[in-house]
């Protein structure tokens, strides 16, 4: 992807999971301006048909381009399952799944677990991308966890009960890919449940790659602009961001 002399990164997620990527960018490329689009007013991405999801994402990307974004990353694994269908978007778009796959050490054998939403797991991108000789890939749908995190129930009895059920078949994994950008907000609970597993957050590798494209944004000493849009309820986004990530933000209501 070519470097723009006046870059501005668009970040798209259905909810507030992608704020973890923004925090990683605050560390890796603090000077890079970011436009964040939470599409919570739309049908959850995991429930849309592939064609509908691709159309919705194209409209969102185009709306971000109109607002100054020069490239967009899909900080949502469900959205990233259709990134190959977004060729008609106004600006370059990439997904997060390839970074999750690349984050698993090539030499790692044994059992690798993947937890994500229903669409992410069913699409099979992780299963196919991680397949290696001597490696077993175990995938689990962890759908309830993102709802717990959005609602601020991380660490609650309900959350811990659901987490234990989801992770029970993965108790012997050597690595666990958090294939939903919400899950790193609950990383301490994953680590406690699987103390011997390497936890992998794809957003960290994605942020490092973006920083490598824009080296002048790394040591600027000044945080680039962070503008937050939502098609849902701005106040609900503010509360969810504070609960899950400890982030204080003001979101602007918008439609693509």
Steps between C-alpha positions, in 0.01 A plus 500: 500500500646834398576764761297822495683821592193613702378170638183452700396153606140388508421225751172309466329272749139423580548597864788603725738205463709693251591752771765249602665561162480876558678455834768290328539778241531754782813308601637401157405799283371776729525772237273323250153661473217250548132507405313225688164375372284293733215358293285398795188641334519232232413132527789326679757408236498136601131474410514657153518300179839533332366716217314727741805536723727583207256766382472651845876511549554658159258779597677551835845508337379753242355715779834495681679593176270801467603602852871482423607139554772386260477131590278282718558199721217273605557456874238228499559138411143447374537795263842376392351176367369700200794738449565340160162629381582867566700569184259775398558706816632853452826440692713196593350264759659216694371261763640377829484124443823477304680662793354250743624214283845659461528557876521128577869400493571292192695244701221448754360147489253322724157653559400853397163627615290766329204669670273735312150579385286259301573651157873518569522136601265372229688683223807286575766759416686432824467124470644499149760770563638335813513143368854358518658157530513407867241758599136452599266799473204500739230763444225607738212743457514739794200714406378595853830654605488811281151581632627468857793730422283762326266500801778531755448150643863389456598292802140455615375153599313477170811591303717250687243222456481559124878531472555171683257316269659646188857428603445152647590317173802731456664442838808337342567754224850643464369827355163672484407752231251759623310522171263773613634845580286513815680212666831672581300726731453184710852362450564461873210255522621303199850489648369376834299226330786389272817593692733295280369624164647779290221758458500664159335836432502563122459875557855527634655373175261708292593817694873425460457451123310828466770678701760359262319659206505843665828524694467876543196443726691293758707754691302813430443568870147611423190285475329522162133586484256229611146550371226250589183445299214264573182402321368388838453685828796731576437480874494118491830506311650734759393271785617184323841652423548602862396160638694281259812705428514777758480743208330838522352612171228708341330341201314675219177352368526431126359298211689374192 
